[in-house]
Structure formats: C-alpha cells, structure tokens
Amino acid sequence: MSNLVNDADLTSSLDCPVVEGKRQVQHVAPRTADVGGIPVNRVLPSRQRRLIGAWCFLDHAGPAVFKGGASGLRVGPHPHIGLQTFTWMIEGEVLHRDSLGNEQVIRPGQVNLMTAGRGISHTEESVPGETHLHAAQLWIALPEAQRCTDPRFDHYPQLPQWREEDFELTLLTGEFAGHRAPTLAFSPLVGLDLRATTARSLTLPLREDFEYGLLPLESELAIEGERFSVNELAYLGRGRSQVDLELPEGGRAILVGGEPLGEEILIWWNFVGHSKAEIIEAQRDWEVGSKRFGDIPEFQGERLMPPPLPWRA
C-alpha cells in the first residue's frame, strides 16, 4: 500500500486520512519558476494545496552560485496588496528597497517582512559582488479585516535560536517550544528552520488546531519512515500533537503552520485579495502609475507589468 496521498478531495481538506491506524501525509510536488533570473521551486500555491494556515506562497530559491560575471537576483519594481512578504535568508545578501523609502540588506539568519496592506511596491537585488543565494520566500495572506492596513516594513536581524539534541532550530515567527519570535503577525502562525548537525531523529510537538507543512531545503527527510525529497512539501494537516522526523547530517527543513484561515482568498500575479474586484482595481492602479503604490527612484530599471487580467471587470 502506498502512503502517497494526492487525491483531489484533499486539495481543500485540512485533515489527512488515517489508514490502518496511521495518519497519512500528503506529498506536494514542486514546480519550477524563474524569479529575477533565479530558478526557484514553488510548492505553494499548487493544484494540490493552496494554503497552510495563512501561508499562501512558498518559493525555495537556490542554492545558486553566480558565475562568469552574472549579477544574481534582480527583481524590478512590482506591487503587492493584501499580504505580507516573508524572506528567510540562508546564504547570500539581498538588498530590499520599497516605496516607503526603506533600504535594507538581508543577511543569512535574518528575516525581512513587508506588510503590503492596501498597497506597496518594492525591488530585490543581490548586493554587488555577491556570488551566492539561498533563501525561502513566502507570502502570508492578511485576514479580511486587516487587508487594507497601512503598509510597513520590518527587519529582524535576531531571532530565537536554540539546540535540541543534534538539531539547530531558529524560530522565524510565532511561538514554539516555549520560545516566541518578535515577528509581526496578523493571524496565529508558526515558522521554524531546522538543521541537523549529525544524522538524527527528532520529535516535534505540534498544536492540534494548527495545520502544518514541512519542506526539505537541503537533503531529503523522513517523516515517520516516509521519505520526502528536497523541495517536496509534506502536508501534515491538522489534528496532530507531534511528528517524528529524521534528517541526515547537514539536512535542513522549514516547518510552516498556522490556524486555518477560514476565508476564501484569490491570488493573481503579485496580488492577494478577498474579491476579484479588489485585484482588478489594484492591477489597474499599477498599470496607470497610481500614487497608491508609490515609486522607487533609486532603482535603475523598468517596472514589472502584469499579464492581462483573467476576469472581466
């Protein structure tokens, strides 16, 4: 019997089925995309899984090495609404600029968090001379009540870190195992980076009211004996009090979870909305150069433009 769970009825289900007394894990395959000249593996959103809590987007960028004078990551001005962009840097340095006037280099072990709210634009580019990039780029959907909050940018150079057995753990957001991250959140969430210094197993405590996903970033991992390759998302669902995992020496994974959002959201291009009308308005405002999204005069390059809307106004 295969433990692979990809059935269509699991796309929106929060509870993985129990078969012969064992709760199953859904395998979510990545697809490749290009972001600013860097190949990425995208696991959220997908046909198999759209949300994990309020996490609505997950790209694994790299590890990449820039050779032969390549400039690295370069993403021109583009807008966002209704979300937070969440960047966890593992290797390399990237410069963030936004329409509020913020400029911030993010370095390994740090998080950049941009709250788009009613509207913001930003750019991202590797710093001059940087030859590496390895990061996780995520989006968090804002609940409907906060979707039009004021835009802001927050940088977190220090996050809770601790060792458990032969694992190094960094809490990126939320609360876990008695630790609390300072990261701004608008809904109950958790994000945790795990790195094994030797080949070991570890039992992670979980909240039964949260749904969770685990993504291997470096080397495969095993969840209760079931193997997951790099960039293959393991959707754990909710209703678990713990999970047993194994990582080889040097293995790394990211755990994301949260209370189910319980709201229907739409994602189009760089916009997250609770209605088609919101997204249509945002796209038109960007296309005509509305002051809503400001500008970034320090960036030398063209604004990114969206494809045609898939809906009629």
C-alpha positions as CSV (number, residue, x, y, z in Angstrom):
1,M,0.0,0.0,0.0
2,S,1.3,3.4,-0.9
3,N,1.3,6.3,1.6
4,L,1.2,8.8,-1.2
5,V,-1.9,11.0,-0.7
6,N,-2.7,13.3,-3.6
7,D,-6.4,12.7,-4.1
8,A,-8.5,15.5,-5.4
9,D,-10.6,15.6,-2.2
10,L,-7.5,16.5,-0.2
11,T,-7.0,19.8,-2.1
12,S,-9.1,21.7,0.4
13,S,-9.2,19.2,3.3
14,L,-7.4,20.1,6.5
15,D,-7.3,16.5,7.8
16,C,-5.1,13.9,6.3
17,P,-6.9,10.5,6.4
18,V,-6.0,7.7,8.9
19,V,-5.2,4.4,7.2
20,E,-4.7,1.2,9.3
21,G,-4.2,3.4,12.3
22,K,-1.6,5.7,10.7
23,R,-2.3,9.3,9.8
24,Q,-1.2,9.9,6.2
25,V,1.0,12.7,4.8
26,Q,0.2,14.4,1.6
27,H,3.1,14.7,-0.9
28,V,3.0,18.1,-2.8
29,A,5.3,18.2,-5.8
30,P,7.1,21.4,-6.6
31,R,7.1,23.2,-9.9
32,T,9.9,25.4,-11.3
33,A,9.7,29.1,-11.9
34,D,12.0,32.0,-12.6
35,V,12.2,35.0,-10.2
36,G,14.6,37.8,-11.1
37,G,16.8,35.4,-13.1
38,I,17.0,32.8,-10.4
39,P,15.3,29.4,-10.8
40,V,13.1,28.6,-7.8
41,N,11.0,25.6,-6.7
42,R,7.4,26.6,-5.9
43,V,5.2,24.5,-3.7
44,L,2.5,26.9,-2.7
45,P,0.1,27.6,-4.1
46,S,-0.4,24.5,-6.2
47,R,-3.2,22.3,-7.5
48,Q,-2.7,20.0,-4.5
49,R,-2.5,22.6,-1.8
50,R,-3.4,26.3,-1.7
51,L,-2.9,27.3,1.9
52,I,-1.3,26.2,5.1
53,G,-2.8,28.5,7.8
54,A,-2.4,31.9,6.3
55,W,0.8,30.9,4.4
56,C,-0.3,31.2,0.7
57,F,3.0,31.2,-1.2
58,L,6.3,29.3,-0.7
59,D,9.3,29.5,-3.0
60,H,12.6,27.8,-2.4
61,A,15.3,29.8,-4.2
62,G,18.7,28.2,-4.7
63,P,21.2,27.2,-3.5
64,A,22.5,29.2,-6.5
65,V,26.1,30.2,-7.4
66,F,26.6,33.1,-9.8
67,K,29.5,32.6,-12.2
68,G,31.0,34.4,-15.2
69,G,30.1,37.9,-14.0
70,A,26.4,37.1,-13.5
71,S,24.7,39.8,-11.5
72,G,22.5,37.4,-9.4
73,L,19.0,38.2,-8.3
74,R,17.4,41.3,-9.8
75,V,13.6,41.9,-9.4
76,G,12.3,45.2,-10.6
77,P,9.6,47.4,-9.1
78,H,6.4,45.5,-8.6
79,P,3.3,45.9,-6.4
80,H,1.6,43.9,-3.6
81,I,-1.7,44.2,-1.8
82,G,-3.4,42.1,0.9
83,L,-0.3,40.1,2.1
84,Q,3.0,40.1,3.9
85,T,6.2,39.1,2.0
86,F,8.4,37.0,4.3
87,T,12.0,36.3,3.3
88,W,14.2,33.9,5.3
89,M,17.9,34.2,4.1
90,I,20.1,31.2,4.4
91,E,23.1,32.2,2.2
92,G,23.9,35.4,0.3
93,E,22.9,39.0,0.7
94,V,20.0,40.8,-1.0
95,L,19.0,44.5,-1.0
96,H,15.4,45.4,-0.4
97,R,14.0,48.8,-1.4
98,D,10.4,49.9,-1.2
99,S,8.1,52.8,-2.0
100,L,8.1,53.8,1.7
101,G,11.7,54.7,1.4
102,N,13.1,51.7,3.2
103,E,16.5,50.2,2.1
104,Q,17.7,47.1,3.9
105,V,20.2,44.4,3.2
106,I,19.1,41.0,4.4
107,R,21.9,38.6,5.5
108,P,21.9,34.9,6.5
109,G,19.9,34.1,9.6
110,Q,17.6,37.2,9.2
111,V,14.0,37.8,8.1
112,N,12.6,40.7,6.1
113,L,8.9,41.2,6.5
114,M,7.0,43.6,4.3
115,T,3.3,44.2,5.1
116,A,1.6,45.3,1.9
117,G,-1.8,46.1,3.3
118,R,-3.6,48.5,0.9
119,G,-0.6,48.8,-1.4
120,I,3.2,49.0,-1.6
121,S,5.9,48.3,-4.2
122,H,9.4,47.0,-3.8
123,T,12.5,45.7,-5.5
124,E,15.0,43.0,-4.6
125,E,18.5,42.5,-5.9
126,S,21.7,40.8,-5.0
127,V,24.3,43.2,-3.5
128,P,27.3,43.9,-5.8
129,G,29.9,41.2,-5.7
130,E,27.6,38.6,-4.1
131,T,28.1,35.1,-5.7
132,H,25.5,33.0,-3.7
133,L,21.8,32.9,-3.0
134,H,19.8,30.5,-0.9
135,A,16.5,31.6,0.6
136,A,12.9,30.8,1.3
137,Q,10.4,33.4,0.1
138,L,6.9,33.2,1.5
139,W,3.7,35.2,1.5
140,I,1.2,35.4,4.3
141,A,-2.4,36.3,3.4
142,L,-3.8,39.1,5.5
143,P,-7.2,38.3,7.1
144,E,-10.0,40.2,5.5
145,A,-10.3,42.6,8.5
146,Q,-6.7,43.7,8.1
147,R,-6.3,43.5,4.3
148,C,-6.2,47.3,4.0
149,T,-3.9,48.0,6.9
150,D,-1.2,50.6,6.5
151,P,1.9,49.3,4.6
152,R,5.1,48.9,6.6
153,F,8.5,47.1,6.5
154,D,10.2,45.3,9.4
155,H,13.7,43.7,9.5
156,Y,14.5,41.0,12.1
157,P,18.3,40.6,12.5
158,Q,18.0,38.4,15.6
159,L,15.6,35.5,16.1
160,P,15.2,32.9,18.8
161,Q,17.8,30.1,18.3
162,W,18.5,27.0,20.3
163,R,19.8,23.4,20.1
164,E,17.7,20.3,20.7
165,E,19.7,17.1,20.6
166,D,21.8,17.5,17.4
167,F,19.5,20.0,15.8
168,E,19.8,23.7,15.4
169,L,16.5,25.4,15.5
170,T,15.5,29.0,14.6
171,L,12.1,30.3,15.3
172,L,11.1,32.6,12.4
173,T,7.6,33.6,13.5
174,G,5.1,32.7,16.2
175,E,5.6,30.5,19.3
176,F,7.2,27.1,19.6
177,A,8.6,25.0,22.5
178,G,8.5,27.9,24.9
179,H,10.1,30.4,22.5
180,R,8.5,33.4,21.0
181,A,9.6,35.3,17.8
182,P,9.3,39.1,17.6
183,T,7.9,38.8,14.0
184,L,4.7,40.8,13.3
185,A,1.8,38.5,12.6
186,F,-1.9,39.2,11.9
187,S,-3.1,35.6,12.5
188,P,-1.9,32.6,14.5
189,L,1.2,31.3,12.7
190,V,4.5,29.4,13.2
191,G,7.6,29.2,11.1
192,L,10.6,27.1,12.1
193,D,14.0,26.4,10.5
194,L,15.6,23.1,11.4
195,R,19.2,22.0,10.7
196,A,20.7,18.6,11.7
197,T,24.4,18.8,12.7
198,T,24.5,15.0,12.6
199,A,22.1,12.3,11.2
200,R,19.4,12.2,13.9
201,S,15.7,11.9,14.5
202,L,13.6,14.5,16.4
203,T,10.1,14.6,17.7
204,L,8.4,18.0,17.2
205,P,5.4,19.0,19.4
206,L,2.5,20.3,17.4
207,R,-0.7,22.1,18.1
208,E,-3.7,20.1,17.1
209,D,-5.7,23.2,16.0
210,F,-2.9,24.2,13.5
211,E,-2.3,22.7,10.1
212,Y,1.4,22.2,9.1
213,G,3.7,21.6,6.3
214,L,7.4,20.5,6.2
215,L,9.7,21.3,3.3
216,P,13.2,19.8,2.9
217,L,15.6,22.5,1.8
218,E,18.9,20.6,1.9
219,S,18.8,16.8,1.7
220,E,15.8,14.6,1.9
221,L,13.9,14.0,5.2
222,A,11.8,11.1,6.5
223,I,8.5,11.6,8.4
224,E,7.6,8.6,10.4
225,G,9.7,6.5,8.0
226,E,8.2,8.0,4.8
227,R,10.8,9.7,2.5
228,F,10.4,13.2,1.1
229,S,12.9,14.6,-1.4
230,V,14.3,18.1,-1.5
231,N,11.6,20.6,-2.5
232,E,8.8,18.0,-2.0
233,L,6.3,19.5,0.5
234,A,5.0,17.2,3.2
235,Y,1.5,18.4,4.2
236,L,0.7,17.1,7.7
237,G,-2.8,18.6,8.0
238,R,-4.1,19.3,11.5
239,G,-5.1,17.1,14.4
240,R,-1.5,16.0,15.3
241,S,0.1,16.5,18.7
242,Q,3.6,15.7,17.4
243,V,5.5,14.5,14.4
244,D,8.6,12.3,14.2
245,L,11.2,13.2,11.6
246,E,14.7,12.2,10.5
247,L,17.3,14.3,8.8
248,P,20.8,13.4,7.6
249,E,23.9,15.3,8.7
250,G,23.7,18.8,7.2
251,G,20.0,18.3,6.4
252,R,17.7,21.3,6.6
253,A,14.0,21.8,6.5
254,I,11.4,24.5,7.2
255,L,8.2,23.9,9.1
256,V,5.3,26.2,8.5
257,G,1.9,26.1,10.2
258,G,-1.0,28.1,11.4
259,E,-4.6,28.2,12.4
260,P,-6.7,27.6,9.2
261,L,-7.6,31.0,7.7
262,G,-11.2,30.1,7.2
263,E,-11.5,32.7,4.4
264,E,-11.5,32.4,0.7
265,I,-8.6,34.3,-0.9
266,L,-7.7,34.9,-4.5
267,I,-4.1,35.2,-5.8
268,W,-3.3,36.8,-9.1
269,W,0.2,37.9,-10.1
270,N,1.6,39.8,-7.1
271,F,-1.8,40.5,-5.5
272,V,-3.7,38.7,-2.8
273,G,-7.4,39.7,-2.4
274,H,-10.7,38.6,-1.0
275,S,-12.6,39.5,-4.2
276,K,-11.9,39.8,-7.9
277,A,-12.9,43.5,-7.7
278,E,-10.0,44.2,-5.3
279,I,-7.5,42.6,-7.6
280,I,-8.9,44.3,-10.7
281,E,-8.7,47.7,-9.0
282,A,-5.1,47.1,-7.8
283,Q,-3.9,45.9,-11.3
284,R,-5.4,49.0,-13.0
285,D,-3.9,51.3,-10.4
286,W,-0.5,49.8,-11.0
287,E,-0.9,49.9,-14.8
288,V,-1.7,53.6,-14.8
289,G,1.0,54.6,-12.3
290,S,-1.3,55.4,-9.4
291,K,0.2,57.1,-6.3
292,R,-1.2,54.2,-4.4
293,F,1.9,52.1,-4.9
294,G,4.4,55.0,-4.9
295,D,7.8,54.6,-6.7
296,I,11.4,53.6,-6.1
297,P,13.6,56.2,-7.8
298,E,16.8,54.6,-6.5
299,F,16.3,51.5,-8.7
300,Q,17.6,51.8,-12.2
301,G,15.3,49.7,-14.3
302,E,11.8,49.3,-15.6
303,R,8.7,48.5,-13.6
304,L,7.3,44.9,-13.9
305,M,4.0,44.7,-15.6
306,P,1.3,42.1,-15.1
307,P,-0.3,39.8,-17.7
308,P,-3.9,40.6,-18.8
309,L,-6.5,40.0,-16.1
310,P,-8.2,36.6,-16.3
311,W,-11.6,38.1,-15.4
312,R,-13.8,40.8,-16.8
313,A,-14.4,43.9,-14.7
